[in-house]
Amino acid sequence: MRLDGTDVTAEPRPGQCLRTYLREQGATAVKKGCDAGDCGACTVLLDGAPVQSCLVPAHRAADAEVVTAAGLGRFGPGGDPAADDEHLHPVQRAFVEAAGFQCGFCTAGMVCTVAGTPELAQERTGHAPAAPSPAAPSPAALAEHLKGNLCRCTGYRSIRDALVGRVNTEVAEPGQAFGRAVVAPAATRVVSGREPYTLDEPEPPGLLHVAVLGSPHPHARITRIDATAARRAPGVHLVLTHHDVPATPYSTARHENRLDDPDDTRILDPVLRFTGQRVAVAVAETPRQAREALALVDVEYEVLPAVFDPEDARRPGAPLLHPDRTPHEHRVADAGRNVVAQIHEEYAEPGHDGVEAALAASAATVTGTWTTERVNHVALETHGARAWPEPGPDGDVLHVRTSTQVPFLVRDELARLLDLPTDRVRVVAGRVGGGFGGKQELLVEDVVALAALRTGHPVQWELTREQQFTVVPCRHPFRVTVRAGAAADGTLTALAIDVLADTGAYGNHAPGVLFHGVHESMAVYRAPAKRVDAESVYTNNVSSGAFRGYGLGQVQFAIEGAIDELAARLGVDPFEMRRRNVVRPGDAFVVGQLVDGDLEYGSYGLDQCLDLVEEALSRPGDTPPTGAGWVEGRGVALAMIATIPPRGHRTHARVTLEADGTFVVDVGTAEFGNGTTTVHAQVAATELGVPVSRVRVRPSDTATAGYDTGAFGSTGSVVAALAVHRAAAHLSTTLSSAGYSPSGNDSTGRTSSTQLAGTFGEATHDGSPRSVAFNVHGFRVAVHRETGEVRILRSVHAADAGVVINPQQLRGQIEGGVAQALGSALTERMVVRDGVVVTRTLRHYRAPQVADVPETEVLFADTYDRLGPRGAKSMSEAPYNPVAPALANAVADATGVRPRDLPMQRDRLWELLRTDPG
């Protein structure tokens, strides 16, 4: 074949698909998202036509012309064969100018699909007008031609903008990058497939591969295991069982304080608590040899009683999953009831007798139970890591390159598990292909690190999409019962919640998700009497973990529904009901009996957000569907979130002036579509008074950055950016004292950047005190009573993010959060039966495609946060939280019937509407 203009003659293996063949030839622009034709990340042009290379047998490309995103600018349709390798195809340039990507893992495949589809790829010269051109692809063409390309980050609006030539980015003057929609530093590399993700670096010689044998039972004890035959199999270098690994207990969850999570996990455990849990590990020269070796491992199991319902799991006599775990040593609240974490607290203001008395005296009360299902992160880059030992001045250093949001926390826990000093472990995260909280875990790094140390070889493990569904933690399913009361004027008199969370087989993130889930969702409303009863419970299901919103979305779905019900019973407008009861500056943040003194009102924009959404929803212009059976409704919901996690979040940043005049920012925050690299470049450039092009950010390397807790809790734009801001300010002062202007004007005529090379500024931010941010979402919908179909007529989101660092990027973060929330509200559901995950492919999971996501009007409150960098606040995970309750409230307003269970699939709504035909 001819691959990106170069002849390739290597023989494919029998049965090999084109995707793996191309990557073996060094074509790393071809990504693996599913290997089932469901996501489009591997799309290439085969003789000019877009194909998903994971579905094409390699031998079918014999004598063909294959073009990847890396060769699109020269060899694709409309490309320039005479251009150099950095030349962008017009489609790629449009994606850069429209900011049509976030993590970018889908982008190389997306641009190939567009470039190879005449209905999508339009000829254009220069910048297109702001309005779509007459030749813009129709919604039907978008739905048809892009249905095979998933994007989990953007919400698709910026991708649609790219297809019509709309320019969303701008060039900032020196020192004025803050507040501008500047282009992401990696933009041209991302759209051309040249930005290296975790496993895109060249394979080192002698690379070995991991395969893992999973448990066939949801609960069992290994009584005998014999790996003798497996160790003798061809190509095998190592087989590990629970006899061969450290017995140190740990948690896969990673936080600044490792004691936040229970130590209930082992690298390999003789007791198996969910179907698919690791039984044995094989390390061989090829993935196939490793898998074949596992078939030779002889295992005998004692099958144990299993429990799958969290309500059953905490009843007397239920099978116990971790009976030996104690509150003090392992941080498990009540192992005798399978309870990992619990909260039981009640609060009453002076002069009030408590929740029950307040409810009895209320003019109106509401009691109801709401449920949410498991949701998968669907980050298009699956978990993967590569580890290798490398000689250092004081002994071998273990290198780990991994897809993680928390490289420093992974480093520290690997050092603990493997009994190594932290300076003998180096963890690097390249650009990460999506996270959403799912990569705030240690899930593959322990295995590859141990195998690399044992074999002396580089070792790699890349999870399949099926493994992402069956063994990787998902979002916690919640059952939330709300009891609320209000006076006749709509003022809340009491608010009580009873929460049950299914943490699955292990307690990673169970305490944090539970406490955070009830915290801001209760604290955002004022009531003289509050009560919280909440428990997170072990079951023999796949583990739950961190997910965007970290529990708030599940609890707010219930509370916001109850607030709307109260408003309806009292005849109070839903917006007005919220205005009368939300916290305001000066109010304490009360949850149960606790008053959170760590949170502060660095700024306050909730009132503005409510006004903005109400005004936007009241404007005319919706086009409702015609025909019998359609009813229309309006819904709103709000959310509050702390801008920084509690109990510590630290970042150290260093800004250095290089001899060529470039300013290098070393900061440990991982880039996975959250846009922190862009933000950090903007912050440094503004403080130094230079163009963004003179700033180079080196993120997520534990050997070059001082320290960073991690990219979670939306801290990249608050904690890390504030550290960068301080470091750049320190350097700017140093340079000014030396008579050097960063902009290049030497006031003394004696000092040059060459003389000052290596001059640096550094700073640390410890993440305290913590501010609060607010989000409000509103919908206008039409619901068909006879089918249960929901059509979104208008979607509006208002965010209180302080001073907006990058408006286009923030809008993309909000739109992506809304799209992900719409998926979990309407279609996404992991089906688990008796501990077995049935949903194992993307095509059966139903993540939103481009045709499923309406455009959301994004509005910003005008606030200045005194705690953030230049007045900015975080806004990465927060937009997810109010979407599902706002949609449910709109459906209830339209139909008179309230959905209490997510997702609100059409068949579920149809069943619900049958009970009340209206």
DAFEN-V771351 format. One record per pair of residues at least 4 apart in sequence whose C-alpha atoms are under 6 Angstrom apart, sorted by the first residue. I is the first residue (numbers start at 1). GAP is how many residues later the second one is. If there is no record, write none. Layout:
# DAFEN-V771351
I_GAP, I_GAP
This chain:
# DAFEN-V771351
1_6, 1_7, 1_61, 1_62, 1_63, 2_4, 2_5, 2_6, 2_63, 2_64, 3_63, 3_64, 4_63, 4_67, 16_42, 17_37, 17_39, 17_40, 17_41, 18_4, 18_35, 18_38, 18_39, 18_40, 19_34, 19_35, 22_5, 23_4, 23_5, 28_172, 29_164, 30_12, 31_10, 31_11, 32_10, 33_8, 33_347, 33_348, 34_431, 35_19, 38_110, 38_805, 39_109, 39_110, 39_111, 40_12, 40_69, 40_108, 40_109, 41_65, 41_68, 42_10, 42_11, 42_67, 43_8, 43_9, 43_10, 43_66, 44_6, 44_7, 44_23, 44_24, 44_68, 45_4, 45_5, 45_21, 45_22, 46_19, 46_20, 47_18, 49_67, 50_63, 50_66, 67_4, 69_39, 69_123, 69_124, 70_122, 70_123, 71_4, 72_4, 73_6, 73_14, 73_15, 73_16, 74_5, 74_6, 74_7, 75_4, 75_6, 79_10, 83_4, 88_4, 88_5, 92_99, 94_4, 94_68, 94_71, 95_4, 95_5, 95_67, 96_91, 97_70, 97_71, 97_72, 98_60, 98_64, 98_69, 98_70, 100_58, 100_59, 102_51, 102_571, 103_330, 103_331, 103_569, 103_570, 104_86, 105_328, 107_84, 108_83, 108_85, 111_4, 114_6, 114_7, 115_6, 120_17, 128_37, 130_36, 132_4, 132_32, 136_28, 137_4, 141_4, 142_4, 143_4, 143_708, 150_699, 153_663, 154_658, 154_662, 155_660, 155_661, 155_664, 156_694, 161_5, 162_4, 169_12, 169_13, 169_14, 170_11, 170_12, 171_11, 172_4, 172_5, 174_515, 174_516, 174_517, 175_510, 175_511, 175_514, 175_515, 176_510, 177_505, 177_509, 178_504, 178_627, 179_625, 179_626, 179_627, 180_626, 181_625, 181_626, 181_627, 184_494, 189_5, 189_6, 190_5, 196_4, 197_233, 197_234, 197_235, 198_204, 198_205, 198_232, 207_251, 207_252, 208_76, 208_77, 208_251, 209_74, 209_75, 209_77, 209_78, 209_250, 209_251, 209_252, 210_72, 210_73, 210_251, 211_70, 211_71, 211_79, 211_80, 212_68, 212_69, 213_65, 213_66, 213_67, 214_62, 214_63, 214_64, 214_65, 215_60, 215_61, 215_62, 215_64, 216_59, 217_58, 218_55, 218_56, 218_57, 218_322, 218_617, 219_53, 219_54, 219_55, 219_85, 219_87, 220_51, 220_52, 220_82, 220_83, 220_84, 221_49, 221_50, 221_80, 221_81, 222_48, 222_79, 223_77, 223_78, 224_75, 224_76, 225_73, 225_74, 226_71, 226_72, 227_70, 229_67, 230_63, 230_66, 230_67, 231_8, 233_60, 235_49, 235_50, 236_47, 236_48, 237_46, 237_47, 238_44, 238_45, 239_42, 239_43, 240_4, 240_40, 240_41, 241_39, 242_26, 242_27, 249_14, 249_15, 249_16, 249_17, 250_13, 250_15, 251_12, 251_14, 251_257, 252_189, 252_190, 252_256, 253_188, 253_255, 253_256, 254_186, 254_187, 256_453, 261_247, 262_68, 262_69, 262_70, 263_67, 273_232, 273_267, 274_266, 274_267, 274_268, 282_8, 283_7, 284_5, 284_6, 305_14, 307_6, 307_232, 307_233, 308_231, 308_232, 310_192, 310_227, 313_5, 314_23, 314_24, 323_12, 325_5, 326_4, 326_6, 327_4, 327_5, 327_6, 332_8, 333_6, 333_7, 333_8, 334_5, 335_4, 338_199, 338_200, 339_197, 339_198, 340_196, 340_197, 341_170, 341_194, 341_195, 342_192, 342_193, 343_190, 343_191, 344_188, 344_189, 345_186, 345_187, 345_247, 345_248, 346_184, 346_185, 346_246, 346_247, 347_182, 347_183, 347_245, 347_246, 348_4, 348_6, 348_180, 348_181, 349_179, 353_4, 354_175, 355_139, 355_174, 358_135, 358_136, 359_126, 362_123, 362_124, 362_125, 363_124, 363_125, 364_121, 364_122, 365_119, 365_120, 366_117, 366_118, 367_115, 367_116, 368_113, 368_114, 369_111, 369_112, 370_109, 370_110, 370_188, 370_530, 370_531, 371_107, 371_108, 371_530, 372_105, 372_106, 372_529, 372_530, 373_104, 374_101, 374_102, 374_103, 374_456, 375_99, 375_100, 375_454, 375_455, 376_98, 379_55, 379_56, 381_52, 382_81, 383_20, 383_80, 384_19, 384_77, 384_78, 385_16, 385_17, 385_75, 385_76, 386_14, 386_15, 386_73, 386_74, 387_12, 387_13, 387_61, 387_62, 387_65, 387_71, 387_72, 388_10, 388_11, 388_64, 388_70, 389_8, 389_9, 389_10, 390_6, 390_7, 391_4, 391_5, 392_4, 392_5, 397_27, 397_28, 398_27, 399_27, 399_28, 400_27, 401_26, 401_27, 401_28, 402_27, 403_26, 403_29, 404_35, 405_34, 405_35, 405_265, 405_305, 405_306, 406_34, 406_304, 407_20, 411_16, 414_4, 415_4, 415_5, 415_6, 415_7, 426_276, 427_275, 428_272, 428_273, 429_271, 431_240, 431_241, 432_240, 433_239, 434_238, 435_4, 436_111, 436_112, 437_109, 437_110, 437_111, 438_108, 445_4, 448_4, 448_11, 451_4, 452_4, 452_5, 452_6, 452_7, 463_4, 466_374, 467_4, 468_4, 469_371, 470_367, 473_70, 473_71, 473_72, 474_70, 474_71, 475_69, 475_70, 475_72, 476_68, 477_24, 477_25, 478_22, 478_23, 479_20, 479_21, 480_18, 480_19, 481_16, 481_17, 482_14, 482_15, 483_12, 483_13, 484_10, 484_11, 485_7, 485_8, 485_9, 486_4, 486_5, 486_6, 486_7, 487_4, 492_35, 493_34, 493_35, 494_33, 494_35, 494_36, 495_35, 496_34, 496_35, 496_36, 497_35, 498_35, 498_36, 499_35, 500_34, 500_35, 500_36, 501_35, 502_34, 502_35, 503_4, 503_7, 503_34, 503_35, 503_40, 503_41, 504_34, 504_35, 504_36, 504_37, 504_38, 504_39, 504_40, 505_33, 505_34, 505_35, 505_36, 505_38, 506_37, 508_37, 509_4, 509_36, 512_4, 513_4, 513_37, 513_38, 515_4, 517_34, 517_35, 518_4, 519_4, 520_4, 520_120, 520_121, 521_35, 522_69, 523_66, 523_67, 523_68, 524_58, 524_59, 525_56, 525_57, 525_58, 526_55, 526_56, 526_57, 530_62, 531_61, 532_60, 541_294, 546_4, 548_329, 549_4, 549_328, 552_4, 553_328, 556_4, 557_328, 560_77, 564_10, 567_4, 567_5, 567_7, 578_4, 583_4, 589_6, 589_7, 590_4, 590_5, 599_171, 599_172, 600_170, 600_171, 601_170, 602_169, 602_263, 602_264, 602_265, 603_262, 605_195, 605_256, 606_168, 608_253, 609_167, 609_189, 609_252, 622_171, 629_155, 629_156, 630_153, 630_154, 631_151, 631_152, 631_263, 632_149, 632_150, 632_262, 633_147, 633_148, 633_257, 633_260, 633_261, 634_145, 634_146, 634_256, 635_143, 635_144, 635_251, 635_254, 635_255, 636_141, 636_142, 636_250, 637_139, 637_140, 637_245, 637_248, 637_249, 638_137, 638_138, 638_244, 639_135, 639_136, 639_243, 640_133, 640_134, 641_131, 641_132, 642_129, 642_130, 643_128, 643_129, 643_231, 644_69, 644_71, 644_126, 645_68, 649_60, 649_117, 649_118, 650_58, 650_59, 650_115, 650_116, 650_117, 651_56, 651_57, 651_69, 651_113, 651_114, 652_54, 652_55, 652_111, 652_112, 653_13, 653_14, 653_70, 653_71, 653_109, 653_110, 654_11, 654_12, 654_73, 654_107, 654_108, 655_9, 655_10, 655_72, 655_73, 655_105, 655_106, 656_7, 656_8, 656_102, 656_103, 656_104, 657_5, 657_6, 657_100, 657_101, 657_102, 658_4, 658_99, 658_100, 659_94, 659_95, 659_98, 661_92, 662_32, 662_33, 663_32, 664_31, 664_32, 664_33, 665_32, 665_33, 666_32, 666_39, 667_32, 667_38, 668_31, 668_32, 668_33, 668_37, 668_39, 668_40, 669_30, 669_31, 669_41, 669_42, 670_30, 670_41, 676_4, 676_40, 680_41, 681_4, 681_14, 683_42, 684_44, 685_4, 685_5, 685_6, 685_7, 687_42, 688_44, 690_53, 711_5, 714_160, 714_162, 715_4, 716_4, 717_4, 717_157, 718_4, 718_150, 718_156, 719_46, 719_48, 721_4, 722_147, 723_40, 723_41, 723_42, 726_37, 727_34, 727_35, 727_36, 728_33, 730_31, 731_29, 731_30, 735_5, 736_4, 739_8, 739_9, 740_6, 741_4, 741_5, 753_4, 773_27, 774_26, 775_23, 775_24, 776_21, 776_22, 777_19, 777_20, 777_105, 777_106, 778_17, 778_18, 778_108, 779_15, 779_16, 780_13, 780_14, 781_10, 781_11, 781_12, 782_8, 782_9, 783_6, 783_7, 784_4, 784_5, 787_123, 788_118, 788_121, 788_122, 789_117, 795_61, 796_60, 796_61, 797_61, 798_60, 798_61, 798_62, 799_61, 800_61, 801_72, 802_61, 802_62, 802_63, 802_69, 802_70, 802_71, 803_61, 803_68, 803_69, 812_4, 813_63, 814_65, 817_62, 817_63, 818_62, 821_4, 821_59, 822_4, 823_4, 823_5, 823_24, 823_25, 824_4, 824_79, 825_59, 825_77, 825_78, 825_79, 826_77, 826_78, 826_79, 827_76, 827_78, 828_17, 828_18, 830_9, 831_7, 831_8, 832_4, 832_5, 832_6, 848_4, 864_7, 865_6, 865_7, 866_5, 868_4, 868_5, 885_4, 892_4, 892_5, 892_6, 909_4, 913_4
